[in-house]
Amino acid sequence: MQHRYGLDRRPVGRMVAVSLLVIAFVAILAFVTVGSSRNPIAFRLVTFDAVAPDRVDATISLQKPADAQVTCVLRGQDALHVDVGYATIIVPPGQTDVLLDYSMRTLAPAYAVELLGCSVDGPPGVTPPQFPPGVVPPPQPY
């Protein structure tokens, strides 16, 4: 075959180099993905209750390092998904497991409340308030 077509078997060195390059790329991609998704805190909205047309009581569960100050963002929306309340909550350092009760002032009855996010490094990168044009968010806390 070699005399007829002038082909030799594939060079082993090139195959090894390409394989190492692919493995290195996958390893770097995995490291960046896992490294960027680490969050030292765990948070969730446990419950909320619209107790008045201008007030929502929410309970937030938070697990954090004892020496960390955490900033959380809570949002309330009406039945048309328009913001009626938006609050930035700062949890001081101290306990590691926190069950936080928060009363948020709203402009109208809240149909849904969601905890948009929490962060140790200042305000979390979440959706900003989406009140209709000309509407001023209500002052917080209640």
ChimeraX attribute file (.defattr): number of C-alpha atoms within 10 A of each C-alpha:
attribute: neighborCount
match mode: 1-to-1
recipient: residues
	/A:1	7
	/A:2	8
	/A:3	7
	/A:4	6
	/A:5	7
	/A:6	7
	/A:7	9
	/A:8	9
	/A:9	6
	/A:10	8
	/A:11	8
	/A:12	8
	/A:13	9
	/A:14	10
	/A:15	11
	/A:16	11
	/A:17	11
	/A:18	11
	/A:19	12
	/A:20	12
	/A:21	12
	/A:22	11
	/A:23	12
	/A:24	12
	/A:25	12
	/A:26	11
	/A:27	12
	/A:28	10
	/A:29	12
	/A:30	12
	/A:31	11
	/A:32	10
	/A:33	11
	/A:34	9
	/A:35	10
	/A:36	9
	/A:37	8
	/A:38	8
	/A:39	11
	/A:40	11
	/A:41	16
	/A:42	13
	/A:43	18
	/A:44	16
	/A:45	18
	/A:46	15
	/A:47	13
	/A:48	19
	/A:49	15
	/A:50	19
	/A:51	12
	/A:52	13
	/A:53	12
	/A:54	17
	/A:55	22
	/A:56	23
	/A:57	17
	/A:58	20
	/A:59	17
	/A:60	18
	/A:61	15
	/A:62	21
	/A:63	16
	/A:64	22
	/A:65	15
	/A:66	12
	/A:67	11
	/A:68	18
	/A:69	16
	/A:70	22
	/A:71	18
	/A:72	22
	/A:73	22
	/A:74	20
	/A:75	23
	/A:76	28
	/A:77	22
	/A:78	17
	/A:79	10
	/A:80	8
	/A:81	12
	/A:82	16
	/A:83	24
	/A:84	28
	/A:85	28
	/A:86	27
	/A:87	22
	/A:88	17
	/A:89	18
	/A:90	16
	/A:91	18
	/A:92	12
	/A:93	13
	/A:94	13
	/A:95	15
	/A:96	13
	/A:97	15
	/A:98	14
	/A:99	15
	/A:100	14
	/A:101	14
	/A:102	17
	/A:103	18
	/A:104	25
	/A:105	25
	/A:106	28
	/A:107	19
	/A:108	16
	/A:109	20
	/A:110	27
	/A:111	17
	/A:112	19
	/A:113	24
	/A:114	17
	/A:115	20
	/A:116	17
	/A:117	20
	/A:118	26
	/A:119	21
	/A:120	18
	/A:121	10
	/A:122	12
	/A:123	16
	/A:124	16
	/A:125	11
	/A:126	12
	/A:127	10
	/A:128	10
	/A:129	16
	/A:130	16
	/A:131	15
	/A:132	11
	/A:133	6
	/A:134	6
	/A:135	11
	/A:136	10
	/A:137	18
	/A:138	16
	/A:139	13
	/A:140	14
	/A:141	14
	/A:142	13
